[in-house]
C-alpha cells in the first residue's frame, strides 16, 4: 500500500508491512511492528507511536533514510548496523542517517522497549 494513512487503536497491537506514502498513527495498550521493504521509504515519511507497548522496527540492511527512534521507559536494542552522530543516548533514543538519506522514519514508545533489527 502507498498513500496517506492515519490509524489509531486502543487495547491492541498494529503491524505495518511494506508501506509507502504518508503514514501516521498511534496505539494504546498494544505493541507496534513496522516492517520496511525496499531500499528507502517511498513517500513523505512515517511517524508512529505507542503507549504501553513495545516497538519493533525491521529494516533491510541497504535502507536509506533518516531514522528517529525513542523510548521513554524502556530499553533500546539493535542488531542493525548504525552510525550515530551528534547527541544521542543509545539506551533510550537515537537519530541517524541511514545510507544516503531519504524521508524520515520516526518510531516511539512511552512504556515499552524498542528493537531495531534487520529484515
C-alpha positions as CSV (number, residue, x, y, z in Angstrom):
1,X,0.0,0.0,0.0
2,X,1.2,3.5,-0.7
3,X,-0.8,6.6,0.1
4,X,-2.0,8.7,3.1
5,X,-2.7,6.5,6.1
6,X,-3.8,7.6,9.6
7,X,-4.6,5.0,12.3
8,X,-5.4,4.8,16.0
9,X,-6.1,1.8,18.1
10,X,-6.7,1.0,21.8
11,X,-6.1,-2.3,23.5
12,X,-4.5,-4.0,20.6
13,X,-1.3,-4.1,18.6
14,X,-0.6,-3.0,15.0
15,X,1.7,-4.5,12.3
16,X,2.5,-2.4,9.3
17,X,4.5,-4.0,6.4
18,X,5.8,-2.9,3.1
19,X,4.1,0.5,3.1
20,X,4.8,3.9,1.5
21,X,3.4,7.4,1.4
22,X,2.5,9.5,4.4
23,X,1.8,7.1,7.4
24,X,0.9,8.4,10.8
25,X,-0.6,6.6,13.8
26,X,-0.7,5.5,17.3
27,X,-1.7,2.6,19.6
28,X,-2.5,2.5,23.2
29,X,-2.0,-0.7,25.2
30,X,-0.6,-2.6,22.3
31,X,2.7,-3.2,20.5
32,X,3.7,-1.8,17.2
33,X,5.7,-3.6,14.4
34,X,6.9,-1.7,11.4
35,X,8.4,-4.0,8.7
36,X,10.0,-2.0,5.8
37,X,11.0,-3.3,2.4
38,X,13.0,-1.8,-0.4
39,X,16.0,0.4,-0.1
40,X,14.1,3.6,1.0
41,X,10.7,4.9,2.2
42,X,8.7,5.8,-0.9
43,X,6.7,8.9,0.1
44,X,6.6,11.7,2.7
45,X,7.6,9.5,5.7
46,X,6.3,7.6,8.6
47,X,5.6,8.8,12.2
48,X,4.1,6.1,14.5
49,X,4.0,5.7,18.3
50,X,2.6,3.5,21.0
51,X,1.9,3.9,24.7
52,X,2.1,0.8,26.9
53,X,3.6,-1.4,24.3
54,X,6.9,-2.2,22.6
55,X,8.0,-1.3,19.1
56,X,9.9,-3.5,16.6
57,X,11.3,-1.8,13.5
58,X,12.7,-4.2,10.9
59,X,14.8,-2.6,8.1
60,X,16.6,-4.0,5.0
61,X,20.3,-3.6,5.5
62,X,20.6,-1.4,2.5
63,X,17.9,1.0,3.7
64,X,18.3,4.8,3.0
65,X,16.6,7.3,5.2
66,X,16.5,9.4,8.3
67,X,15.8,7.4,11.4
68,X,14.4,8.7,14.7
69,X,13.6,6.2,17.4
70,X,12.8,6.8,21.1
71,X,11.6,5.0,24.2
72,X,10.8,6.9,27.3
73,X,10.5,4.0,29.8
74,X,12.2,1.0,28.1
75,X,15.4,-0.2,26.6
76,X,16.6,0.4,23.0
77,X,18.2,-2.7,21.4
78,X,19.5,-3.1,17.9
79,X,21.3,-5.6,15.7
80,X,21.1,-3.3,12.8
81,X,24.4,-1.5,11.8
82,X,24.0,2.1,12.8
83,X,26.3,5.2,12.7
84,X,25.2,7.8,15.2
85,X,26.3,11.4,15.2
86,X,25.6,14.3,17.4
87,X,23.8,13.9,20.8
88,X,22.5,10.5,21.5
89,X,21.5,8.2,24.3
90,X,21.7,4.8,22.8
91,X,19.9,3.4,25.8
92,X,16.7,5.5,25.1
93,X,16.8,7.3,21.8
94,X,18.7,7.9,18.6
95,X,18.7,10.0,15.4
96,X,20.8,8.9,12.5
97,X,21.1,8.9,8.7
98,X,20.9,5.5,7.1
99,X,22.8,5.1,3.8
100,X,22.4,8.1,1.5
101,X,19.5,9.6,3.5
102,X,15.8,9.9,2.5
103,X,12.4,10.5,4.1
104,X,12.2,10.3,7.9
105,X,11.1,7.1,9.7
106,X,10.0,8.0,13.2
107,X,9.0,5.4,15.8
108,X,8.5,5.9,19.6
109,X,7.1,4.3,22.6
110,X,6.3,5.6,26.1
111,X,6.2,2.4,28.2
112,X,7.9,-0.3,26.3
113,X,11.1,-1.5,24.7
114,X,12.3,-0.6,21.2
115,X,14.0,-3.1,19.0
116,X,15.6,-2.3,15.6
117,X,16.5,-5.3,13.6
118,X,17.5,-6.5,10.1
119,X,14.7,-7.7,7.8
